[in-house]
Amino acid sequence: MALKYVLLAILTFYVLGYGQTTGRTYDTSPKAGKKSPKGGRTPSQQPVVQQQGTRTDGTKVAEQPTPRPPIVPVMVRIPAGSFDMGYEGGFRYASPVHTVEMHAFEIGAYEVTNEEFEAFVDDTGYKTEPELRNAPVTWRSYFTEGREKYPVVLVSWHDANNFCKWLSSKTGSKFRLPTEAEWEYAARGGLEGMLYPWGDDISPEQANYDETGTRKMVIGLGLDYIRQVGSYKPNGYGLYDVAGNVWEWCSDWFDDYYYRISPEASPTGPEAGIFKVMRGGGWMDPATACSVAYRGYNSVNYSAAFVGFRVVREAK
């Protein structure tokens, strides 16, 4: 069984073009001449361009793109409170269970969608890390017609973080990736001590995951497996898809022993590390990975067809 998953991981690495690149920031100025993604957008979804004209001195005015406004994600306010973080039932890195006091914050009701991410790309000319590596499959491969409200995938931690910086600059609010504690507190939806947002059992009617262990994506896009955001019932706080569909990046560096030394109030993770935390599980994963307490992690440059993110807005 272990050999099966090792071979699957190796093949997936080469097909999807995963790899390492250096982190970077983005240019906030709009870019002209961008090609539409595969499948094409309707005219109303294209960047607005000012018409060419003539100045009073007779010189021509070149066409300039009008900055595209952001599509601000739907946000849910999470009240301040406390909860028991972690799980003692055998998950690696999820113990000891410890009580955490949490501040109030807002978090996206849904995973960030293709259309929300496209607004960022249209406004800045941003290239994701897979695009910079000329990977054969990128987020645009999954943004075919009719998938505007599907979660954006094949974005690295850097790509997700840069989206948050751009959204902050456009709205005047502080957007960022959730801390690991914020993510779990919100994902539990006010329900204490359970494996999932609704209890200790899970079914395909409740979340998008690999129930039978037969989902594979060695060749091709696997478009049939991803679901539109909001396809399942929300948790007690009104959050959708916190279990399954796609993994979600968090802001914290990963440390397997962090729970032993974690602060009691609003922990933000270690000061440094090699990997970033990922939460929630995805459509290729078994039920256990979709638990609200399960901790995943990967490189800041990692991207996959089952990895996306949601955002937090700091309370004013």
Secondary structure, 3 states (H helix, E strand, C coil): CHHHHHHHHHHHHHHHCCCCCCCCCCCCCCCCCCCCCCCCCCHHHCCCECCCEECCCCCEECCCECCCCCCCCCEEEECCEEEEECCCCCCCCCCCCEEEEECCEEEECCCCEHHHHHHHHHHHCCCCHHHHCCCCCCHHHHCCCCCCCCECCCCCHHHHHHHHHHHHHHHCCCEECCCHHHHHHHHHCCCCCCCECCECCCCCCCCECCCCCCCCCCCCCCCCCCCCCCCCCCCCCCCCCCCECCEEEEEEECCCCHHHCCCCECCCCCCCCCEEEEECCCCCCCHHHHCCCCCEEEECCCCCCCEECCCEEECC
